[in-house]
Amino acid sequence: MRKLKFGISLLLSAGILFAANPFTGKWKMNHQKSNQTKGATPKDENMTISDQGDQLVVVITGTGDDGTPIAIHYIVPVSGGTGQMQQAGSYNGVSAERVSDNARDTTYTKDGKALVAEHTVVSTDGKTMTVTVKGVDSNGKPVEQVLVFDKE
């Protein structure tokens, strides 16, 4: 009986661990904590990340520093690999790699050329996501930013 109880609790614990993806949820950029060394920080940005089987669906909306709308929508494998751009503005390709349980690297491309690389880390408490961005914008100007998002 004791082995059965242990086995059931182990299965329940494993299920909870595998089901919990720290990236999923609704995120809102915290402008006060975000900064840039090159380029401009968006006026506002919201990100919704959801699991769809073995895929992550990412929708990013907001307003750029110049008032232009931000609208990016893509799907990438949870385990990493090449994704599909649904709506992208300046990009037509995306790939991602899961670095650890709480960290992912994402690369946005245009016609096969890497434009922007992001390193995303979710805090251990799951309340904050930090995205370090490096690359060039659609005009070829350098971009280096640290965007901090709070989970809603």
C-alpha positions as CSV (number, residue, x, y, z in Angstrom):
1,M,0.0,0.0,0.0
2,R,2.8,2.4,0.9
3,K,4.5,1.7,-2.5
4,L,1.2,2.5,-4.3
5,K,0.8,5.8,-2.4
6,F,4.4,6.7,-3.2
7,G,3.9,5.8,-6.9
8,I,0.8,7.9,-7.2
9,S,2.3,10.9,-5.5
10,L,5.4,10.6,-7.8
11,L,3.2,10.5,-10.9
12,L,1.2,13.5,-9.7
13,S,4.4,15.5,-9.0
14,A,5.9,14.6,-12.4
15,G,2.7,15.7,-14.1
16,I,2.7,19.0,-12.4
17,L,6.4,19.6,-13.3
18,F,5.9,18.7,-16.9
19,A,2.7,20.8,-17.2
20,A,4.2,23.9,-15.8
21,N,5.8,26.0,-18.5
22,P,7.2,29.2,-16.9
23,F,6.9,31.1,-20.2
24,T,3.2,30.7,-20.7
25,G,0.8,33.5,-19.6
26,K,0.2,37.2,-20.2
27,W,3.1,39.5,-19.8
28,K,3.2,43.3,-19.7
29,M,6.4,45.3,-20.2
30,N,7.6,47.2,-17.2
31,H,8.9,50.4,-18.7
32,Q,10.6,51.6,-15.6
33,K,12.8,48.5,-15.3
34,S,13.5,48.2,-19.1
35,N,16.3,50.0,-20.8
36,Q,18.4,50.2,-23.9
37,T,22.0,51.0,-24.8
38,K,21.3,51.2,-28.6
39,G,18.0,51.7,-30.3
40,A,14.7,52.7,-28.7
41,T,12.5,51.0,-26.1
42,P,8.9,50.5,-27.2
43,K,6.3,52.8,-25.5
44,D,4.4,49.7,-24.5
45,E,4.5,46.0,-25.2
46,N,2.4,43.0,-24.2
47,M,3.2,39.4,-24.8
48,T,0.9,36.4,-24.6
49,I,2.5,32.9,-24.7
50,S,0.4,29.8,-24.7
51,D,1.0,26.1,-25.1
52,Q,-0.6,24.4,-28.0
53,G,0.5,20.7,-27.6
54,D,4.2,20.7,-28.4
55,Q,4.2,24.2,-29.7
56,L,4.4,27.7,-28.1
57,V,2.2,30.3,-29.6
58,V,3.6,33.8,-29.1
59,V,1.7,37.0,-29.7
60,I,3.4,40.4,-29.2
61,T,1.5,43.6,-29.4
62,G,2.3,47.2,-28.5
63,T,3.5,50.6,-29.7
64,G,7.0,51.4,-30.9
65,D,8.8,54.5,-29.7
66,D,7.8,56.3,-32.8
67,G,4.1,55.4,-32.4
68,T,4.0,52.6,-34.9
69,P,2.1,49.5,-33.9
70,I,3.9,46.3,-32.9
71,A,2.3,43.1,-34.1
72,I,4.2,39.9,-34.1
73,H,2.7,36.4,-34.0
74,Y,4.6,33.1,-34.3
75,I,4.6,29.5,-33.3
76,V,7.8,27.6,-32.3
77,P,8.4,24.1,-30.9
78,V,8.5,24.0,-27.0
79,S,11.6,21.9,-27.2
80,G,13.2,24.4,-29.7
81,G,13.7,24.5,-33.5
82,T,12.4,26.4,-36.5
83,G,9.0,28.1,-36.1
84,Q,6.5,29.7,-38.3
85,M,5.8,33.4,-38.5
86,Q,2.1,34.2,-38.7
87,Q,2.4,38.0,-38.5
88,A,5.8,39.6,-38.3
89,G,6.4,43.0,-39.7
90,S,10.1,43.1,-40.4
91,Y,10.7,39.3,-40.0
92,N,9.8,36.3,-42.0
93,G,11.6,33.6,-40.0
94,V,12.0,32.6,-36.3
95,S,13.8,29.8,-34.4
96,A,14.1,29.1,-30.7
97,E,16.1,27.0,-28.4
98,R,15.2,26.0,-24.8
99,V,18.5,26.7,-22.9
100,S,17.1,25.6,-19.5
101,D,13.8,25.3,-17.7
102,N,13.6,29.0,-17.3
103,A,15.6,30.3,-20.3
104,R,15.1,30.4,-24.1
105,D,17.0,31.9,-27.0
106,T,15.0,33.2,-30.0
107,T,16.4,34.4,-33.3
108,Y,14.3,36.5,-35.8
109,T,15.4,36.4,-39.4
110,K,14.6,38.1,-42.7
111,D,15.3,36.2,-45.9
112,G,17.6,33.8,-44.0
113,K,19.7,36.5,-42.4
114,A,19.6,36.8,-38.6
115,L,18.4,40.3,-37.5
116,V,17.6,40.0,-33.8
117,A,18.6,37.6,-31.1
118,E,16.8,37.4,-27.8
119,H,17.7,35.7,-24.6
120,T,14.7,35.3,-22.4
121,V,14.8,34.3,-18.7
122,V,11.8,33.8,-16.4
123,S,12.5,34.4,-12.7
124,T,12.3,31.4,-10.3
125,D,9.1,32.8,-8.8
126,G,7.6,33.0,-12.3
127,K,6.5,36.7,-11.9
128,T,9.2,38.4,-14.0
129,M,10.5,37.8,-17.5
130,T,13.7,39.5,-18.7
131,V,14.4,39.7,-22.5
132,T,17.9,40.7,-23.6
133,V,17.7,41.9,-27.2
134,K,20.7,42.3,-29.6
135,G,20.8,42.8,-33.3
136,V,19.6,45.3,-35.9
137,D,16.2,46.9,-36.5
138,S,14.3,46.9,-39.9
139,N,16.4,50.0,-40.9
140,G,19.7,48.3,-40.2
141,K,20.4,50.3,-37.0
142,P,21.9,48.5,-34.0
143,V,19.6,47.5,-31.2
144,E,20.6,46.5,-27.6
145,Q,17.8,46.4,-25.0
146,V,16.8,44.7,-21.8
147,L,13.0,44.5,-21.6
148,V,11.5,43.5,-18.3
149,F,8.0,42.0,-18.3
150,D,5.7,41.5,-15.3
151,K,3.2,38.6,-15.4
152,E,-0.4,39.7,-15.3
